[in-house]
Amino acid sequence: MTGCSAQRDSGLKTADRDIEPVPGCGEHSWTDPAQTGENRSPARCEAGAPAPRKLKKTRKLTIATSTLTAEYVAPLQIAIAKGEFAKEGLDVELRVLPTPEALPLLAKGEIDALWAAPEAAVVNGINSGFDIRWVAGNFSPDPKSKSGLWVRLREGEKPSSVSLANRKIGTLIGKGSVISYPMDTLLSAHGADMASMSFQQLGSSDVLTAFTSGGVDAAWLLDPVWRRVEEDEKYAFLGGQPPGEPLGGALFGPGLLSADVDAGVALLRAYIRTVNTYFADDYKKDPAFVAELAKILKQDPKVITAVPALRMDWEIRKGTTDRLQKAYRDAGVTEGKPVPEARLVDRGLYAEAVGHEP
């Protein structure tokens, strides 16, 4: 049965798309985009839903990602391993490419999708005319996670009263990363701002060393690195990614947004089904699945279980791109006027995949 026929708000020249009810994806398969916070439960369908709708002709797609070993990429890896993309008639290849290299290829249609984030380079690219949209989220952190900004306490300081003014921060990614948004918020809460801070970009193996040796005063520590300082009272965790608010996921270029929307919806349908089937709850409670993840991600199972499971989350929150752009402007890494959300975000493809009528 055909439901509502809706025009997507991406701003690209796309035909109207029919939205049909999807068995197994009811009221919990969509959440109010304005809702964020620790108590927000991510959207979910039943396991195995939405069911595959195989394309008439197999479509080969290339998804670029900066890494194949990070846990947030695991749904793509599992979707390939379990044949979820194949059920849709998709032959998906994952290609390791840094975002700056992948963006122009995505805009020109030489790759089909990018598993990354709406970083400053993406905003600048769209401002310069790239037809790229953020079309699906990836994850938000578990409230128990302490991945984020850590500081070395000075004598007499407490975590609640620490000042960050004029301190040097070590990060794996520079000011153009989406972590600029939570960083901007945290700095403001501790008497500093992006302009007053000294940032040192370091390699993945160097951030912790620089932090613990005194080379930098603070550091953005990722999973599971923060566990190395968690019990040491010299260091304090100040905060991380906002709960209930994904800051990355799938970026599509003009091919999947306009030329072959059926394939774009099929890709997201397979991704969403993978989340619902394998990552719906605390997937780290299953030792067999942890072993499978460890093999795919080339990690020790103990490393994987050392930190809380990610809350896999395909939806995009209202205003996230506005908040990101404020941080980029504060950091001086974007140019031109702020880009409206409608030119950065398209929720229409995942809405269609779960049968949500706008």
Secondary structure as GFF3:
##gff-version 3
##sequence-region A 1 358
A	DSSP	beta_strand	5	6	.	.	.	ID=ss1
A	DSSP	beta_strand	17	18	.	.	.	ID=ss2
A	DSSP	three_ten_helix	27	29	.	.	.	ID=ss3
A	DSSP	beta_strand	59	65	.	.	.	ID=ss4
A	DSSP	three_ten_helix	71	73	.	.	.	ID=ss5
A	DSSP	alpha_helix	74	81	.	.	.	ID=ss6
A	DSSP	three_ten_helix	86	88	.	.	.	ID=ss7
A	DSSP	beta_strand	90	96	.	.	.	ID=ss8
A	DSSP	alpha_helix	99	108	.	.	.	ID=ss9
A	DSSP	beta_strand	113	116	.	.	.	ID=ss10
A	DSSP	alpha_helix	120	127	.	.	.	ID=ss11
A	DSSP	beta_strand	133	137	.	.	.	ID=ss12
A	DSSP	beta_strand	139	140	.	.	.	ID=ss13
A	DSSP	beta_strand	148	152	.	.	.	ID=ss14
A	DSSP	beta_strand	168	171	.	.	.	ID=ss15
A	DSSP	alpha_helix	180	189	.	.	.	ID=ss16
A	DSSP	three_ten_helix	194	196	.	.	.	ID=ss17
A	DSSP	beta_strand	198	201	.	.	.	ID=ss18
A	DSSP	alpha_helix	207	213	.	.	.	ID=ss19
A	DSSP	beta_strand	218	221	.	.	.	ID=ss20
A	DSSP	three_ten_helix	225	228	.	.	.	ID=ss21
A	DSSP	beta_strand	235	240	.	.	.	ID=ss22
A	DSSP	beta_strand	249	252	.	.	.	ID=ss23
A	DSSP	alpha_helix	254	254	.	.	.	ID=ss24
A	DSSP	pi_helix	255	259	.	.	.	ID=ss25
A	DSSP	alpha_helix	261	278	.	.	.	ID=ss26
A	DSSP	three_ten_helix	283	285	.	.	.	ID=ss27
A	DSSP	alpha_helix	287	297	.	.	.	ID=ss28
A	DSSP	alpha_helix	301	305	.	.	.	ID=ss29
A	DSSP	beta_strand	311	312	.	.	.	ID=ss30
A	DSSP	alpha_helix	320	331	.	.	.	ID=ss31
A	DSSP	alpha_helix	341	344	.	.	.	ID=ss32
A	DSSP	alpha_helix	348	354	.	.	.	ID=ss33
###
